[in-house]
Amino acid sequence: MIMILLSVVFVVMRVLPGNPVLLRFEKNADPALIAAYTHALGLDKPLYMQYLDYLWNLVHGNLGLSMAGAFEPVGPQILSRFPATLELTFYAFIVAVVVGVLMGAFGARKPGVPDDTVKVFGILIYAFPVFFLGMILQLIFGIWLHWLPVGGRLDPGVVPTNLSIGSVQLATGLYTIDSLLSGNLAEFVDAVRHLILPAMALGLVISGVFVRMTRTNMMETMRADFVTAARARGLKERTVVYSYALRNALLPIVTIMGLQFALLLSGAILTETEFNILGVGTYLVDRINFRDYTAVQGTVVFLAILISTVSLIVDILYAYLDPRVRL
Amino acid sequence: MKSSARQAQPVSIMHHVISPLFGKGHGRALVVFGFAIVIFIAVMSISAPYISPHDPTLIGLGPANSAPSYQFPFGTDQYGRDLLSRTIWGGRFIMQVAVAAVAICMAIGVPIGLVSAYTGGNVDRTASLIMDSIYAFPSLVLAIMIISVFGVTIVNEALAIAVVYIPSYFRVIRSQVLAVKEMAYVDAAKSVGAGVPSVLLKYIWPNVASSVVVVATVNFADSILTTAGLDFIGLGLPVTLPDWGIDLTYGRQALPIGAWWTIAFSGLMILLAALGFSLISEGYAERTNPKLR
């Protein structure tokens, strides 16, 4: 899976027409300069050599040098941006699962008006452009009510806690975790305040998928024999719904979580841009505007590996939750 | 429900695909409401030159960022352009991109899915592997990557969106064909000497076509959202066009002064367009799939 993704990235970036070198130079640039630059990037080698080089560098964790600015290595730049994205997607995911599963289960349990409301909510929220929802939240809670900040990760002037023992860096870059570990409660509150709006915007939009999935799965599970059996034994309706039916209805949802993660990342790019969060998404957008081709490719490769890792974890999780898979 | 009877014999596309849209029964309200929205937007976009009160690109028509008033019912943007006119015009390009993207990706995804599933073996395995990899990738990132390599133009935007959504068609068509091709009537057709193209087109395709409608309508909604997203990060339509995505992107610059009207109408129109197609899709799925009721 990783290999296929990496190869797709390679094909799109190298094999298809479109020359990164020409994108960088003006139309009437010196041909010798272009040739030298092409050579420096190794783009004049045969294609299969380029492909091997690309894989070789990847194995060594080398994503190449940035083509814009000071030619810094791309890898560390991406890693320094990653905690912001991880933090945003993590909290957004929690919002999505909690809102989605609760609403979906509620809808499946109460047919009629409550169910229709849930259904319409699921469709409506999915059709929302995530950045539009973000703007609405910013306008209401940030600009009109002044309750929450509208952008960034911390208030200006607040320096993130630097956790280290001697020369060993312990800071994760996840401000909500770092600040708790170091006992800096003010920073923790600040980081959470900055996270609420973007995590709500992204999480609510993604929750639409969970609402639908949970609702349809629950409706099917509620008709299953074991649910009838549980009812026949005189268990409370609440116990039947939430510990019997919901647990089984959630299994198929775990399998699609890998795909939800891809959706989450797409949304994170837009959310980060809207809320001015310096994460991987804004890095990607910045680099495109600088036509920094290696950085764009590096980011895409990074995301490809990330997604493959997540889908592997999801598979393992599924095997843990559903004993049948292990047989 | 007579669904078992329907599955057992080849039927016309008309019967299977078009008629569920209009008959009575479950999900009708969703379909009708969705169509109403889509038709409203289509009519508005097509007749924009005749119904729009002002030139949508005229700078300095009114004061900058003025709130909705009798003269400018939707207010004006930061260049003093009339937002009502821009809202009326704003669907023309985003909808064209969506229509082009959906057409391209349907034209590629459906045949590959049909052939791949029917042929089976290594062809199917290779195609599935590639399609699954693309499918697992964040759509926006893939679109960004393609546009960043090919350059920012309207055509490339439509192409990028098309590539991203090909696997959706492939996967749905493939799983349906795998089920249908084992049916007795397909064997019967083969045994009386029907060739591969004829089996695929006459016997299999009509039975899987209704799921294409579901995918295509979802695809429309996603394309509109992705186009708006690309506009938002500066890889979409040219900033000079009157377009909902562009207006939403630049309208947010006036947010700090509390100017809600610079984002409200363009954002609502994108929401409405995506919602219209989602409603059709949801309603149609409910009508053709009894499990969802």
Chai-1 contact restraints between the chains, C-beta under 6 A:
chainA,res_idxA,chainB,res_idxB,connection_type,confidence,min_distance_angstrom,max_distance_angstrom,comment,restraint_id
A,I4,B,L129,contact,1.0,0.0,6.0,A-B,restraint_1
A,I4,B,S133,contact,1.0,0.0,6.0,A-B,restraint_2
A,L5,B,S133,contact,1.0,0.0,6.0,A-B,restraint_3
A,V8,B,S133,contact,1.0,0.0,6.0,A-B,restraint_4
A,V12,B,M145,contact,1.0,0.0,6.0,A-B,restraint_5
A,G18,B,V149,contact,1.0,0.0,6.0,A-B,restraint_6
A,G18,B,F150,contact,1.0,0.0,6.0,A-B,restraint_7
A,I123,B,S278,contact,1.0,0.0,6.0,A-B,restraint_8
A,I123,B,E282,contact,1.0,0.0,6.0,A-B,restraint_9
A,A127,B,L271,contact,1.0,0.0,6.0,A-B,restraint_10
A,A127,B,A274,contact,1.0,0.0,6.0,A-B,restraint_11
A,A127,B,L275,contact,1.0,0.0,6.0,A-B,restraint_12
A,A127,B,S278,contact,1.0,0.0,6.0,A-B,restraint_13
A,F128,B,L271,contact,1.0,0.0,6.0,A-B,restraint_14
A,P129,B,L225,contact,1.0,0.0,6.0,A-B,restraint_15
A,P129,B,A228,contact,1.0,0.0,6.0,A-B,restraint_16
A,P129,B,I270,contact,1.0,0.0,6.0,A-B,restraint_17
A,F131,B,F232,contact,1.0,0.0,6.0,A-B,restraint_18
A,F132,B,G267,contact,1.0,0.0,6.0,A-B,restraint_19
A,M135,B,R252,contact,1.0,0.0,6.0,A-B,restraint_20
A,M135,B,I263,contact,1.0,0.0,6.0,A-B,restraint_21
A,L139,B,L255,contact,1.0,0.0,6.0,A-B,restraint_22
A,L139,B,W260,contact,1.0,0.0,6.0,A-B,restraint_23
A,I143,B,G258,contact,1.0,0.0,6.0,A-B,restraint_24
A,A262,B,A136,contact,1.0,0.0,6.0,A-B,restraint_25
A,A262,B,P138,contact,1.0,0.0,6.0,A-B,restraint_26
A,L265,B,P138,contact,1.0,0.0,6.0,A-B,restraint_27
A,S266,B,P138,contact,1.0,0.0,6.0,A-B,restraint_28
A,S266,B,S139,contact,1.0,0.0,6.0,A-B,restraint_29
A,S266,B,L140,contact,1.0,0.0,6.0,A-B,restraint_30
A,I269,B,L140,contact,1.0,0.0,6.0,A-B,restraint_31
A,L270,B,G229,contact,1.0,0.0,6.0,A-B,restraint_32
A,T273,B,I233,contact,1.0,0.0,6.0,A-B,restraint_33
A,V285,B,I233,contact,1.0,0.0,6.0,A-B,restraint_34
A,I288,B,S148,contact,1.0,0.0,6.0,A-B,restraint_35
A,V296,B,S148,contact,1.0,0.0,6.0,A-B,restraint_36
A,V300,B,M145,contact,1.0,0.0,6.0,A-B,restraint_37
A,L303,B,V141,contact,1.0,0.0,6.0,A-B,restraint_38
A,I307,B,A136,contact,1.0,0.0,6.0,A-B,restraint_39
